[in-house]
């Protein structure tokens, strides 16, 4: 039996930079499991990121996102571009490369050395799924992938806000789907940069297209008008047209420094999001381990202390805010 390879920080960094699939898989596993090595790994890889273009694909379950991604991967691979795919399923008990649901269609690309695909569920993500997803994207970026695809299970349903990570967001809708109608009603039309109405042969496809168009027309202040493309992912119809729409948005971002500005805003948002998540975990641990702080929560429950006063007392005790105030005053 072959001896299992022992990865070190140096060999992992070198392997990821070389695009080695085993190194990529191991690095993302470390990221998923919150391994201490992941922090040092991402720190060493981060200076080599920022080159890949990230496309977020979102939409209600069952609209054909995975099939569409498979078709898009085939299209861009024919142009010689390398691809990394992260498929996020917060409801799945599986992780570490498991194929989830209809993502079996992506298996067509597993033997392609220019494509790396990973599915991520919630199990094992000690630092939170959103944090693990961002780090996994950075790992693929550092590996030299030209394009990164991030698939999430529906806007507003996922722990991962695709708009906070991707350069361009593609929203996939399907005619005859109650979820697609709900997506329209939920006011998420400000999120996507490109919209695909999949299952173009459906009798209600044109109706859905007109509904989407009418909703988009209400936002007259938006600088970019999201194009709407009718597609049939299974037969790979209008995939070239859909990618052309993505490329048009990419070109738009390239004008007047919009891409750098967007990435600066998104990265700052991710830093604050991860910091907030860590602070929340720290607070919860501190309160659960401190009888005095638990007593404050009891007093709130008994209406003897208002919530804001409890928050102030907890923050001052856990984060030593009063000590900082005194130091500043001194």
Secondary structure, 3 states (H helix, E strand, C coil): CCCCCCCCHHHHHHHHHCCCHHHHHHHHHHHHCCCHHHHHHHHHHHCCCCCCEEEEEECCCCCCHHHHHHHHHHHHHCCCCCEEEEEECCCCCCCCCCCCHHHHHHHHHCCCCCEEEEEECCCCCCCCHHHHHHHHHHHHHHCCCCEEEEECCCCCCCCCCHHHCCCEEEEEEECCCHHHHHHHHCCHHHCCCEEEEECCCCCCHHHHHHHHHHHHCCCCCCCCCCEEEECECCCCECHHHHHHHHHHHHHHHHHHHHHHHHHHHHHHHHHHHHHHHHHHHHHHHHHHCCHHHHHHHHHHHCCCCCHHHHHHHHHHHHCCHHHHHHHHHC
